[in-house]
Amino acid sequence: MAYTVVTDELDGGYVIYQPATLTSIPVNPANSSYQQVLDAIIAQGAAAFDGDIPADLQAAADAKLAAGLYQPDPHA
């Protein structure tokens, strides 16, 4: 399931959009859906996104992996 990035032209920020479920996911580490996005980046790499992965999002996924916080989904 691929994610896309939707940029907010007013403030330059972005949200992560998941077309398959028609949901937008805020860039917020406390959000469980955001953590699932990081897990998808770790597990699938660039295939997790349609388009480029924002550098800060990739850095967050890398940090999660390096900290040993990534737990693969046994059902995936």
C-alpha positions in Angstrom: 0.0 0.0 0.0 1.7 3.2 -1.2 1.6 6.5 0.5 1.9 9.9 -1.0 2.9 13.3 0.4 0.5 16.3 0.2 2.2 19.6 0.7 0.5 22.5 2.4 1.2 25.5 0.2 0.5 28.0 2.9 3.0 26.8 5.5 5.2 24.5 3.4 4.5 21.5 5.7 3.0 18.3 4.5 0.7 15.4 5.5 1.0 11.8 4.4 -1.9 10.5 2.4 -2.9 6.9 2.0 -5.0 6.7 -1.1 -6.1 3.1 -0.5 -8.0 4.1 2.7 -8.6 7.8 1.8 -6.9 8.9 5.0 -4.4 11.6 5.7 -1.8 11.0 8.4 -0.3 13.9 10.3 3.5 14.1 10.7 3.3 13.4 14.5 5.5 10.8 16.2 2.8 10.2 18.8 0.3 9.1 16.1 0.2 5.3 15.6 -0.6 5.7 11.9 2.6 7.8 11.5 4.5 4.9 13.2 3.0 2.5 10.7 4.3 4.8 7.9 7.8 4.6 9.4 7.5 0.8 9.6 6.5 0.7 5.9 9.5 2.8 5.0 11.8 0.5 6.9 10.2 -2.7 5.5 9.6 -1.6 1.9 12.0 1.3 1.3 11.1 3.6 -1.7 8.3 1.2 -2.7 6.3 2.4 0.3 5.8 5.8 -1.4 4.5 7.1 -4.7 7.2 9.7 -5.3 10.0 10.7 -3.1 10.1 10.1 0.6 10.7 13.4 2.4 14.2 13.5 4.0 12.9 14.1 7.5 10.6 11.2 7.2 13.3 8.9 6.0 15.6 10.2 8.8 12.8 9.3 11.3 12.5 5.8 9.9 16.3 5.4 10.0 16.4 6.5 13.6 13.6 4.2 14.6 15.5 1.3 13.0 18.8 2.3 14.6 17.2 2.6 18.0 15.9 -1.0 17.8 12.2 0.2 17.9 11.1 -1.4 14.7 9.1 -4.6 15.2 8.1 -6.3 11.9 4.5 -7.1 11.6 4.3 -10.9 11.9 1.1 -10.9 9.8 2.5 -9.0 6.9 
